[in-house]
Amino acid sequence: MTPQIAPLRPDQQSEWEPLARGYKAFYREDPSDEDYRRTWSRLMAAEVIFGLGAHLDGRLVGIAHYLFHPTVWLGEACYLQDLFTAPGVRGRGVARALIEAVAEAARARGASRYYWLTAEDNETARALYDKVATYKGFIRYEFPV
């Protein structure tokens, strides 16, 4: 069965949150309950950040959060910040469908670039990413603010 992709809806918060928590746990981050509430609010406003859900058999089984931002040289870029699928549905095309749906949003908005980051050791995700995108060899650094 092909995943159905649609914007997240207000009535899906209780389905979204376990997926969002799974994503954050994978990256060993522990946001507060307030952080989840605030993020959900921002996703529902769909002004700065946007959220898509993947559905199989009527259940929300994957999420993608993305945003657009200006670049210095090429106009606006689309950044896929979070992508997560429920462990039980991995390998069924959910992540690929979400990636493609965000690409469609980027094309519709006229973005000049569409990109994302992942952990170097995230071999499962990288196996898919290497099939659908081009690895550019960048290394990410973070400076404390």
N, C-alpha and C positions, 0 to 999 in steps of 0.2 A: 504494500500500500504506500502511495506517495504522501509524504507529509504535506499538510495544508498550512500555509504561512499567512498570518494576518497580524495587524497591529494588536498589541496587548490591549485588553479591555478592562474597564474598572472592576468588573465582577471576577477578574482572574487573580487578584492579589494573593489569595490563599494558595493558588496553584503556582504562582510565580515565585513566591518567597522561598520554598524549599529548593527550587532550582538556583535561585540567586545565592542562597546560603551554600549550596553545593559548589558553586563556582568559586565563591570567596574562600571556602575551606580548602579547595584544591590548591589555591595560591597562598595558603597559610595566613589568611587575613581574617580578622574577627571584628567586623563592624558592629556597632551597637544596634539595638532595635530601632532607635531613632534614625540611624543612618538608613536602614531599610525603608522606614516610613517616608523619609525625605526623598530617597531615590524613587520610590514608587510614585510619589506626588509629581516629581519632575518628569517621569516617564509618561504619566497621564496627561500632563500639560502639553507634551510634545512640541515644545518651543525650542529647546536647546538640545535635549537628548531624546532619543526615540527608541522604542522597543517593539520588537516583533516576537511573536510566539509561533512555535511549530506544534501542530496538533496531529496526533495519530489516534484513530478510534475515538475521536471526541475529547481526548485528554491532552493537556498542555505538557509536552515532553521536551521542549527545547526553547531557549531564549537567546535573543541577540539584542544588545544595546549598542547604539551607534550615535555619532554626532558629526557635524560638519564644522570645519574651521578654516580660516584663511591661511594661505601659504604666501611666502614672500615672492615666489617666482611664477607660480602656476594657477593662481586663482584659488578656488575653494577645494579642500580635500575632505574625503569621508573617512572617518576613523571608526573601525569596528572595535569597540572597547571590551565588550564581554560577549562570549559565545559559550554556551553550555548546553549539553544534552543529558537527559536522564541516563544513567548507566545502563539500564535495561533495554534501551532502544539504540544504542550505539551500533554503527555499522548498517543502519537502515536508511541512510541518506538524509537524516535530519539536519546535521551540521552543514552539509553541502547545500541543502535547500535554503537554509538561513543565510549562508554566505551569498548565494545567488540572489536572494530577495533584497539584501542590503545593496548589492551591486546594482540592482534595478533602481533602487531609491537614489543611489549616487548618480546613475545615468540621468534619471528624471530631473535631478536638481542641477545637472551640468557640472558635476564635480570633475576636477582634472586628475584626481588620484583617489584610490581606495586602498587602504592598508590596515594592518593589525599587527600586534605583537603577541608572542607567546614565549613561554619558558623554553630555554634551550633543550632541557631534558623531557619536554612534553612530546614524547615520541609518537604516541597515538594520534594526537592532533596534527603533528608535523607530517605524518604520513599522508593525511588528507591535504594539508596545505601545500605540500610539494606537488600534488596533482593539479590543484586548481589555481595556484598563484606562483609568483616568482620570488624566491628568497634573494634578498638584496645584500645580505652579509653585514647588516648593521648590528652594532652592540649597543645596548641601552645602559646609560648611567643615570643615577638620580643624585641630586645634590640636596642636602637638607635645607628647608626653608623655615 
